[in-house]
């Protein structure tokens, strides 16, 4: 998705708004990475912070995150901010939480529902999120670049009957070269930020 240009953003907004319907718990919009975004995310994966987090309004988040991105990775920052605008439009929330993380282990390996309102996930590098219907053994896999919205337990009128569980894909069984992901997570600002309070500031871990 080349920096979420106008037509593509309109398509993404239209496709993702289905998540607001009462009987919908997940939406997935196929969004292959453009060459520029693929290169930028690869470069960030190799040289960027292991964990980058910030919360606030989009202008506040933009100002907080900008120092963490070298020139070669700016297309990645632009995509993160564009997706933040999409999330804000769909969620109706002006204050968000952003998390960009390099993952190398089997984190969140059990199928679950997040204790959040609404979550956006995009895997820039490595395998995407996995999900299945409750009671089913069939596991679905998002492709790299796919944009996924998931309802959490705090979504208004959420109920167990929605029946969609998800998890991070297990990496330990993959070849060593494939045991790494670059994952973007966007939530409302009240989502947990590692137990710390960060207003309009970024937290980075190398």
C-alpha positions as CSV (number, residue, x, y, z in Angstrom):
1,X,0.0,0.0,0.0
2,X,1.9,3.1,-1.2
3,X,1.7,5.4,1.8
4,X,-2.1,5.1,1.9
5,X,-2.8,7.4,-1.0
6,X,-6.3,9.0,-1.2
7,X,-8.0,6.3,-3.2
8,X,-6.5,3.4,-1.2
9,X,-7.3,5.2,2.1
10,X,-11.0,5.5,1.0
11,X,-11.0,1.8,0.1
12,X,-9.5,0.9,3.4
13,X,-11.9,3.0,5.4
14,X,-14.9,1.5,3.5
15,X,-13.7,-2.1,3.9
16,X,-12.7,-1.7,7.6
17,X,-15.9,0.1,8.8
18,X,-17.6,-3.3,8.7
19,X,-15.9,-4.0,12.0
20,X,-18.5,-1.6,13.6
21,X,-21.4,-4.0,12.7
22,X,-22.7,-5.9,15.7
23,X,-22.0,-9.4,14.2
24,X,-18.5,-8.6,13.0
25,X,-15.4,-9.3,15.1
26,X,-12.6,-9.1,12.5
27,X,-12.0,-7.4,9.2
28,X,-8.9,-8.0,6.9
29,X,-8.0,-5.8,4.0
30,X,-5.3,-7.3,1.7
31,X,-2.6,-4.6,1.3
32,X,0.7,-5.8,-0.2
33,X,3.6,-3.5,0.7
34,X,4.8,-1.2,-2.0
35,X,8.5,-1.5,-2.9
36,X,9.3,1.7,-0.9
37,X,7.4,0.6,2.2
38,X,8.9,-2.9,2.0
39,X,12.4,-1.5,1.9
40,X,11.7,1.1,4.6
41,X,10.3,-1.6,6.9
42,X,13.2,-3.9,6.2
43,X,15.7,-1.2,7.0
44,X,13.8,-0.3,10.2
45,X,13.7,-4.0,11.3
46,X,17.5,-4.1,10.9
47,X,18.4,-0.8,12.4
48,X,15.5,0.7,14.3
49,X,14.4,0.4,18.0
50,X,13.2,-3.0,19.2
51,X,10.1,-1.3,20.7
52,X,8.7,2.1,19.9
53,X,5.5,3.3,21.7
54,X,3.7,6.6,22.0
55,X,0.2,7.9,22.7
56,X,-1.8,11.1,22.2
57,X,-3.4,12.8,19.3
58,X,-2.0,12.1,15.8
59,X,0.0,15.4,15.7
60,X,1.4,14.6,19.1
61,X,2.3,11.0,18.1
62,X,3.9,12.3,14.9
63,X,6.2,14.7,16.8
64,X,7.1,12.0,19.3
65,X,7.9,9.3,16.8
66,X,9.7,11.3,14.2
67,X,13.2,11.3,15.9
68,X,13.2,7.5,15.9
69,X,13.0,7.2,12.0
70,X,16.1,7.7,9.8
71,X,15.6,9.1,6.3
72,X,15.5,5.7,4.7
73,X,12.6,4.6,7.0
74,X,10.3,7.6,6.6
75,X,7.9,5.8,4.3
76,X,7.2,3.5,7.2
77,X,6.5,6.4,9.5
78,X,4.2,7.9,6.9
79,X,2.3,4.6,6.7
80,X,2.0,4.3,10.5
81,X,0.5,7.8,10.7
82,X,-1.9,7.2,7.8
83,X,-3.1,4.1,9.5
84,X,-3.5,6.1,12.7
85,X,-5.8,8.4,10.8
86,X,-7.8,5.5,9.4
87,X,-8.1,4.0,12.9
88,X,-9.2,7.4,14.4
89,X,-11.9,7.8,11.8
90,X,-13.3,4.3,12.4
91,X,-13.0,4.3,16.2
92,X,-14.2,7.9,16.6
93,X,-11.3,8.4,19.0
94,X,-8.9,11.3,18.7
95,X,-6.3,10.0,21.2
96,X,-4.5,6.8,20.3
97,X,-1.8,4.4,21.3
98,X,0.9,3.3,18.8
99,X,3.2,0.4,19.2
100,X,5.8,-0.7,16.7
101,X,7.8,-3.8,17.7
102,X,10.4,-6.2,16.5
103,X,9.2,-9.7,17.6
104,X,11.6,-12.6,17.7
105,X,9.8,-15.1,20.0
106,X,6.5,-16.9,20.6
107,X,4.7,-13.9,22.2
108,X,0.9,-14.2,22.7
109,X,1.1,-17.8,21.5
110,X,-2.4,-18.8,22.9
111,X,-5.6,-17.9,21.0
112,X,-7.3,-15.1,22.9
113,X,-9.4,-11.9,22.8
114,X,-7.7,-8.7,23.8
115,X,-9.0,-6.6,26.6
116,X,-9.2,-3.5,24.5
117,X,-11.9,-1.7,22.6
118,X,-10.7,-2.0,19.0
119,X,-7.3,-3.0,17.7
120,X,-5.5,-2.5,14.3
121,X,-2.7,-4.8,13.4
122,X,-0.3,-4.7,10.4
123,X,2.7,-6.9,10.1
124,X,5.3,-5.3,7.8
125,X,7.8,-8.1,7.9
126,X,7.4,-11.7,8.8
127,X,4.2,-13.8,9.2
128,X,1.0,-12.0,10.1
129,X,-1.6,-12.6,12.9
130,X,-3.4,-15.9,13.1
131,X,-7.1,-16.3,14.0
132,X,-9.9,-18.8,14.2
133,X,-13.5,-19.2,15.2
134,X,-14.1,-20.4,18.8
135,X,-14.5,-24.2,18.7
136,X,-12.8,-24.5,15.3
137,X,-9.5,-26.0,14.6
138,X,-9.1,-24.2,11.3
139,X,-6.4,-21.5,11.6
140,X,-6.3,-18.5,9.3
141,X,-3.2,-16.5,8.6
142,X,-2.9,-12.8,7.6
143,X,-0.3,-12.1,4.9
144,X,2.4,-9.5,5.5
145,X,0.9,-6.1,4.8
146,X,-2.7,-7.1,5.5
147,X,-4.5,-4.6,7.6
148,X,-6.5,-6.3,10.4
149,X,-9.1,-4.8,12.7
150,X,-10.2,-6.8,15.8
151,X,-12.8,-6.1,18.3
152,X,-11.7,-6.5,22.0
153,X,-13.7,-7.3,25.1
154,X,-14.1,-3.6,25.9
155,X,-15.9,-2.9,22.6
156,X,-19.5,-1.7,23.3
157,X,-21.9,-4.6,23.6
158,X,-19.2,-7.1,23.0
159,X,-20.2,-10.7,23.7
160,X,-18.6,-14.2,23.7
161,X,-20.8,-15.2,20.8
162,X,-18.7,-13.2,18.4
163,X,-16.3,-16.1,18.7
164,X,-13.1,-14.9,17.0
165,X,-9.8,-15.7,18.7
166,X,-6.4,-14.6,17.5
167,X,-2.7,-15.0,18.4
168,X,0.8,-14.1,17.3
169,X,2.1,-16.7,14.9
170,X,4.6,-19.1,16.6
171,X,8.1,-18.3,15.4
172,X,10.2,-21.0,17.1
173,X,9.3,-23.7,14.6
174,X,10.3,-21.6,11.6
175,X,13.8,-21.4,10.0
176,X,16.1,-19.1,11.9
177,X,16.0,-16.4,9.1
178,X,12.2,-16.2,9.4
179,X,12.0,-15.9,13.2
180,X,11.4,-12.1,13.2
181,X,8.4,-9.9,12.7
182,X,7.8,-6.1,12.5
183,X,4.4,-5.5,13.9
184,X,2.3,-2.3,14.2
185,X,-0.5,-2.2,16.8
186,X,-2.9,0.7,17.1
187,X,-5.4,1.0,20.0
188,X,-7.3,3.7,21.8
189,X,-5.2,5.7,24.2
190,X,-6.5,3.9,27.3
191,X,-4.8,0.6,26.2
192,X,-2.0,-0.6,28.4
193,X,1.4,1.0,27.7
194,X,3.6,-1.4,29.7
195,X,2.2,0.1,32.9
196,X,3.7,3.5,32.3
197,X,2.2,6.9,31.5
198,X,3.4,8.4,28.2
199,X,1.7,11.5,26.9
200,X,2.9,12.7,23.5
201,X,6.3,11.1,24.1
202,X,7.8,8.1,22.5
203,X,9.4,5.2,24.4
204,X,12.1,3.3,22.6
205,X,14.0,0.1,23.5
206,X,16.9,-0.9,21.4
